[in-house]
């Protein structure tokens, strides 16, 4: 018969065995385990140090390249956009420093920035589609707009409001169309959909669209090939309309626009036929953005920068200076030439 003393002895034996195992493990196995962990820690520390050094070197090279580009920007951009009127269209969440830097480069290339349109979160909010549709019905002749979604119709209306018609680009003016366009921009501004700076009404030959500084939260998805967010869809409809209406259009963003849900990534994923740049923000990327817009004006659209889908870092061949009325006739002054 198994009595209490048997149980007590069994329990004591179990605890004794556990104690012996712990002691043996902490003495016999301690050194090998600690040595292995120490070696792994040393390896990771060395790897981190090498990566830090590589990062510092890359930053120094980038800073040097930007310095060189800045010092030669006048020559690189001279007359590439001579006598070209440009409107800057900013997506919600754009970076003011990027817009200001690009405006400076545009003027350096001979362009005139006639105005700026800054879209708000309300413009890309799918919940406001009905109110946007009502504003379009109130201000624009339905026959002037394409069939399709509200985003497509609004994009077409804004493109018509900003871009000069072909017969207006030599100084002519369509007074009725200008009044309608001005009314549209005023109504959209009063509704909190956008803000307007300058005098962009039917004034642009070319358009520079700036992507958000960071991808929309709603666009976050497992892969860059995921379905576009509603915000991106609305902005890309506008970009397509501006590209179709103008002589040249470029969508530019910083490298953040390449992240999952980024606007430039989405444009390239959808096979955009307009020009995109993913490296705006630094001196080199800003110069490339202006050159890309000049190439687009010359009829050469492409994708430029460092991300997937890019044709190269910059247009090849480079666009040449645009001949202005006062320019002397020379091979280098021919539109679209190398230079």
C-alpha positions in Angstrom: 0.0 0.0 0.0 1.3 3.4 -1.0 1.3 5.6 2.1 2.0 9.3 2.8 5.7 8.7 3.4 6.0 7.3 -0.2 4.4 10.4 -1.7 6.7 12.6 0.4 9.8 10.8 -0.7 8.7 11.0 -4.3 8.1 14.7 -4.2 11.5 15.3 -2.5 13.1 13.2 -5.2 11.5 15.3 -8.0 12.6 18.6 -6.5 16.1 17.2 -5.9 16.4 16.2 -9.5 15.2 19.6 -10.7 17.7 21.3 -8.4 20.6 19.1 -9.7 19.5 19.9 -13.3 19.5 23.6 -12.7 22.9 23.5 -11.1 24.4 21.4 -13.8 22.8 23.6 -16.5 24.0 26.8 -15.0 27.6 25.5 -14.7 28.2 23.1 -17.6 26.2 25.1 -20.2 26.8 28.6 -19.0 30.1 29.3 -20.8 29.1 28.0 -24.3 25.8 29.9 -24.3 27.4 33.1 -23.1 30.2 32.8 -25.5 27.8 32.3 -28.4 25.7 35.3 -27.4 28.8 37.4 -27.0 30.1 36.5 -30.4 26.7 37.3 -32.0 26.6 40.6 -30.2 30.1 41.5 -31.4 29.1 40.6 -35.0 26.0 42.7 -34.9 27.9 45.6 -33.4 30.5 45.5 -36.1 27.8 45.3 -38.8 26.0 48.3 -37.3 29.2 50.3 -37.3 29.9 49.4 -41.0 26.4 50.5 -41.9 26.8 53.7 -40.0 30.0 54.5 -41.8 28.4 53.6 -45.2 25.4 55.9 -44.3 27.8 58.8 -43.4 29.7 58.3 -46.6 26.5 58.2 -48.7 25.3 61.4 -47.0 28.6 63.2 -47.7 28.5 62.1 -51.3 24.9 63.2 -51.7 25.7 66.6 -50.1 28.6 67.1 -52.4 26.5 66.1 -55.4 23.8 68.6 -54.4 26.5 71.3 -53.9 27.8 70.7 -57.4 24.3 70.7 -58.9 23.4 73.9 -57.1 26.5 75.6 -58.4 25.7 74.6 -62.0 21.9 74.9 -61.9 21.9 78.3 -63.8 23.6 76.7 -66.7 21.6 73.4 -66.6 18.3 75.2 -66.5 18.9 78.3 -68.6 15.9 79.0 -70.8 14.6 75.4 -70.5 11.2 76.9 -69.7 11.6 80.3 -71.3 8.3 82.2 -71.6 6.4 79.2 -70.2 3.5 79.9 -67.8 3.3 77.3 -65.0 0.7 76.6 -62.4 1.7 74.6 -59.3 -1.0 72.2 -58.0 -0.3 70.9 -54.5 -1.9 67.8 -53.1 -3.2 67.9 -49.5 -0.3 67.5 -47.0 2.3 68.9 -49.4 5.6 70.3 -48.0 5.8 74.2 -48.4 9.6 74.0 -48.5 9.4 71.7 -51.5 7.0 73.9 -53.3 9.1 77.1 -52.7 12.3 75.4 -53.8 10.7 74.1 -57.0 9.1 77.5 -57.7 12.6 79.0 -57.5 14.0 76.5 -59.9 11.1 77.0 -62.4 11.8 80.7 -62.4 15.5 80.0 -62.8 14.6 78.1 -66.0 12.7 81.1 -67.4 9.2 80.1 -66.4 6.6 82.4 -64.9 4.7 80.8 -62.0 1.3 82.4 -62.6 -0.4 80.8 -59.7 -0.8 78.0 -57.2 -3.7 75.8 -56.4 -3.5 74.0 -53.0 -6.0 71.2 -52.6 -7.4 70.4 -49.1 -8.4 67.1 -47.6 -12.0 67.9 -48.5 -11.2 67.7 -52.2 -10.0 64.1 -52.0 -12.6 63.0 -49.3 -14.9 60.4 -50.9 -17.6 61.4 -48.4 -17.8 64.8 -50.1 -18.4 63.6 -53.6 -22.0 64.6 -53.7 -21.3 68.2 -52.6 -18.5 68.4 -55.3 -21.0 67.1 -57.9 -23.5 69.8 -56.9 -20.8 72.5 -57.2 -20.0 71.3 -60.7 -23.6 71.3 -61.7 -23.9 74.9 -60.5 -20.8 76.3 -62.2 -19.9 74.3 -65.2 -21.9 73.4 -68.4 -22.4 69.7 -68.2 -21.5 69.4 -71.9 -18.0 70.6 -71.1 -17.3 67.7 -68.8 -16.7 64.0 -69.5 -19.0 61.2 -68.2 -17.6 59.2 -65.3 -16.9 59.6 -61.6 -17.1 62.8 -59.7 -13.3 62.7 -59.4 -12.9 62.5 -63.2 -15.4 65.3 -63.8 -13.9 67.5 -61.1 -10.4 66.9 -62.5 -11.5 67.9 -66.0 -13.2 71.0 -64.7 -10.2 72.2 -62.8 -7.9 71.4 -65.8 -10.2 73.6 -67.9 -10.1 76.3 -65.3 -6.3 76.4 -65.0 -4.9 75.7 -68.5 -5.1 78.2 -71.3 -6.9 76.9 -74.4 -4.7 76.7 -77.5 -6.2 79.8 -79.0 -5.5 81.7 -75.7 -1.8 80.9 -75.5 -0.9 83.8 -77.8 -2.6 86.4 -75.8 -6.2 85.9 -76.7 -8.9 85.4 -74.1 -12.2 83.7 -73.9 -14.1 86.0 -71.5 -17.1 83.7 -70.9 -14.8 80.7 -70.2 -12.7 82.8 -67.9 -15.7 83.9 -65.9 -16.9 80.3 -65.6 -13.5 79.1 -64.5 -13.2 81.9 -62.0 -16.6 81.1 -60.6 -15.6 77.4 -60.3 -12.4 78.2 -58.3 -14.3 80.6 -56.1 -17.0 78.1 -55.3 -14.5 75.3 -54.6 -12.5 77.7 -52.3 -15.6 78.8 -50.4 -16.5 75.1 -49.9 -13.1 74.4 -48.4 -11.9 72.2 -51.2 -8.9 74.3 -52.2 -7.1 77.6 -51.9 -5.8 79.8 -54.7 -2.8 82.0 -54.9 -1.9 84.3 -57.8 -3.9 84.5 -61.0 -4.0 81.0 -62.4 -7.4 81.2 -64.2 -6.9 79.8 -67.7 -3.3 81.0 -67.6 -1.1 77.9 -67.6 0.9 76.4 -70.5 2.3 73.7 -68.2 1.5 72.3 -64.8 3.6 70.9 -62.0 1.6 68.7 -59.6 3.2 68.0 -56.2 2.5 64.8 -54.3 1.8 64.7 -50.6 4.8 64.7 -48.2 3.6 61.4 -46.8 1.3 58.7 -48.3 -2.3 58.9 -47.2 -3.0 56.6 -44.3 -5.9 55.0 -46.1 -3.5 54.0 -48.9 -1.4 51.7 -46.6 -1.6 48.2 -48.1 0.5 45.0 -48.0 2.2 45.8 -51.3 2.7 48.8 -53.7 0.6 46.9 -56.3 -2.5 47.1 -54.0 -5.6 48.9 -55.2 -5.3 52.7 -55.0 -6.8 54.6 -52.1 -9.7 56.9 -52.9 -7.5 59.9 -52.3 -4.9 58.7 -54.8 -7.6 57.9 -57.3 -9.0 61.5 -57.1 -5.5 63.0 -57.5 -4.6 60.9 -60.4 -7.8 61.7 -62.2 -6.8 65.4 -61.8 -3.2 64.7 -63.0 -4.5 62.9 -66.1 -6.9 65.8 -66.9 -4.1 68.3 -66.5 -1.8 66.3 -68.6 -4.3 66.0 -71.4 -5.2 69.8 -71.3 -1.7 71.3 -71.0 1.3 71.3 -73.2 3.3 69.6 -70.5 2.6 68.2 -67.0 4.8 66.5 -64.4 3.8 64.8 -61.1 6.7 65.2 -58.6 7.2 63.8 -55.2 10.0 63.2 -52.7 11.2 59.7 -52.1 8.4 59.2 -49.6 6.1 59.1 -52.7 7.6 55.7 -53.4 6.5 54.2 -50.2 3.5 51.8 -50.0 0.5 53.9 -51.0 2.6 56.7 -52.3 1.1 58.8 -55.2 4.1 58.4 -57.6 4.2 54.6 -57.0 0.5 54.4 -57.7 0.7 56.4 -60.8 3.5 54.2 -62.2 1.6 51.0 -61.1 -1.4 52.2 -63.1 0.8 52.9 -66.2 0.6 56.7 -66.1 1.3 58.3 -69.5 2.3 61.6 -67.9 5.7 62.4 -66.5 6.6 61.5 -62.9 9.6 62.3 -60.7 10.3 60.6 -57.4 13.4 62.4 -56.2 12.2 66.0 -55.6 13.3 67.7 -52.4 17.1 67.8 -52.8 19.0 70.1 -55.1 19.6 67.4 -57.7 16.0 66.1 -57.6 14.6 69.6 -58.0 16.7 70.3 -61.0 15.6 66.9 -62.5 12.0 67.9 -61.9 12.3 71.1 -63.9 14.1 69.2 -66.7 11.4 66.6 -66.7 8.7 69.3 -67.1 10.7 70.8 -69.9 11.0 67.4 -71.6 7.3 66.9 -71.2 6.7 70.2 -73.0 8.8 69.0 -75.8 6.6 65.9 -76.1 8.8 63.4 -74.2 7.1 61.9 -71.2 8.9 59.5 -68.8 9.5 58.5 -65.3 12.6 59.8 -63.5 14.3 59.2 -60.2 15.5 56.3 -58.1 12.4 54.1 -57.6 10.8 51.2 -59.4 9.5 52.0 -62.8 12.0 54.9 -63.4 13.4 55.2 -66.9 16.5 56.8 -65.4 17.5 59.5 -63.0 17.0 62.3 -65.5 15.6 62.7 -69.0 17.8 61.4 -71.8 18.3 63.3 -74.0 18.1 66.4 -72.0 15.7 69.1 -73.2 17.3 72.1 -74.8 16.6 75.7 -74.2 13.3 77.1 -75.6 13.8 79.8 -78.2 12.2 83.1 -77.0 11.1 85.8 -79.5 14.2 87.8 -78.6 16.6 84.8 -78.9 19.0 84.6 -81.8 18.6 81.7 -84.2 21.0 78.9 -83.3 21.0 75.1 -83.0 21.1 75.3 -79.3 18.0 77.4 -79.2 15.8 74.8 -80.9 13.0 73.4 -78.8 13.7 69.9 -77.6 17.4 70.0 -78.6 20.2 68.5 -76.5 21.9 70.8 -74.0 
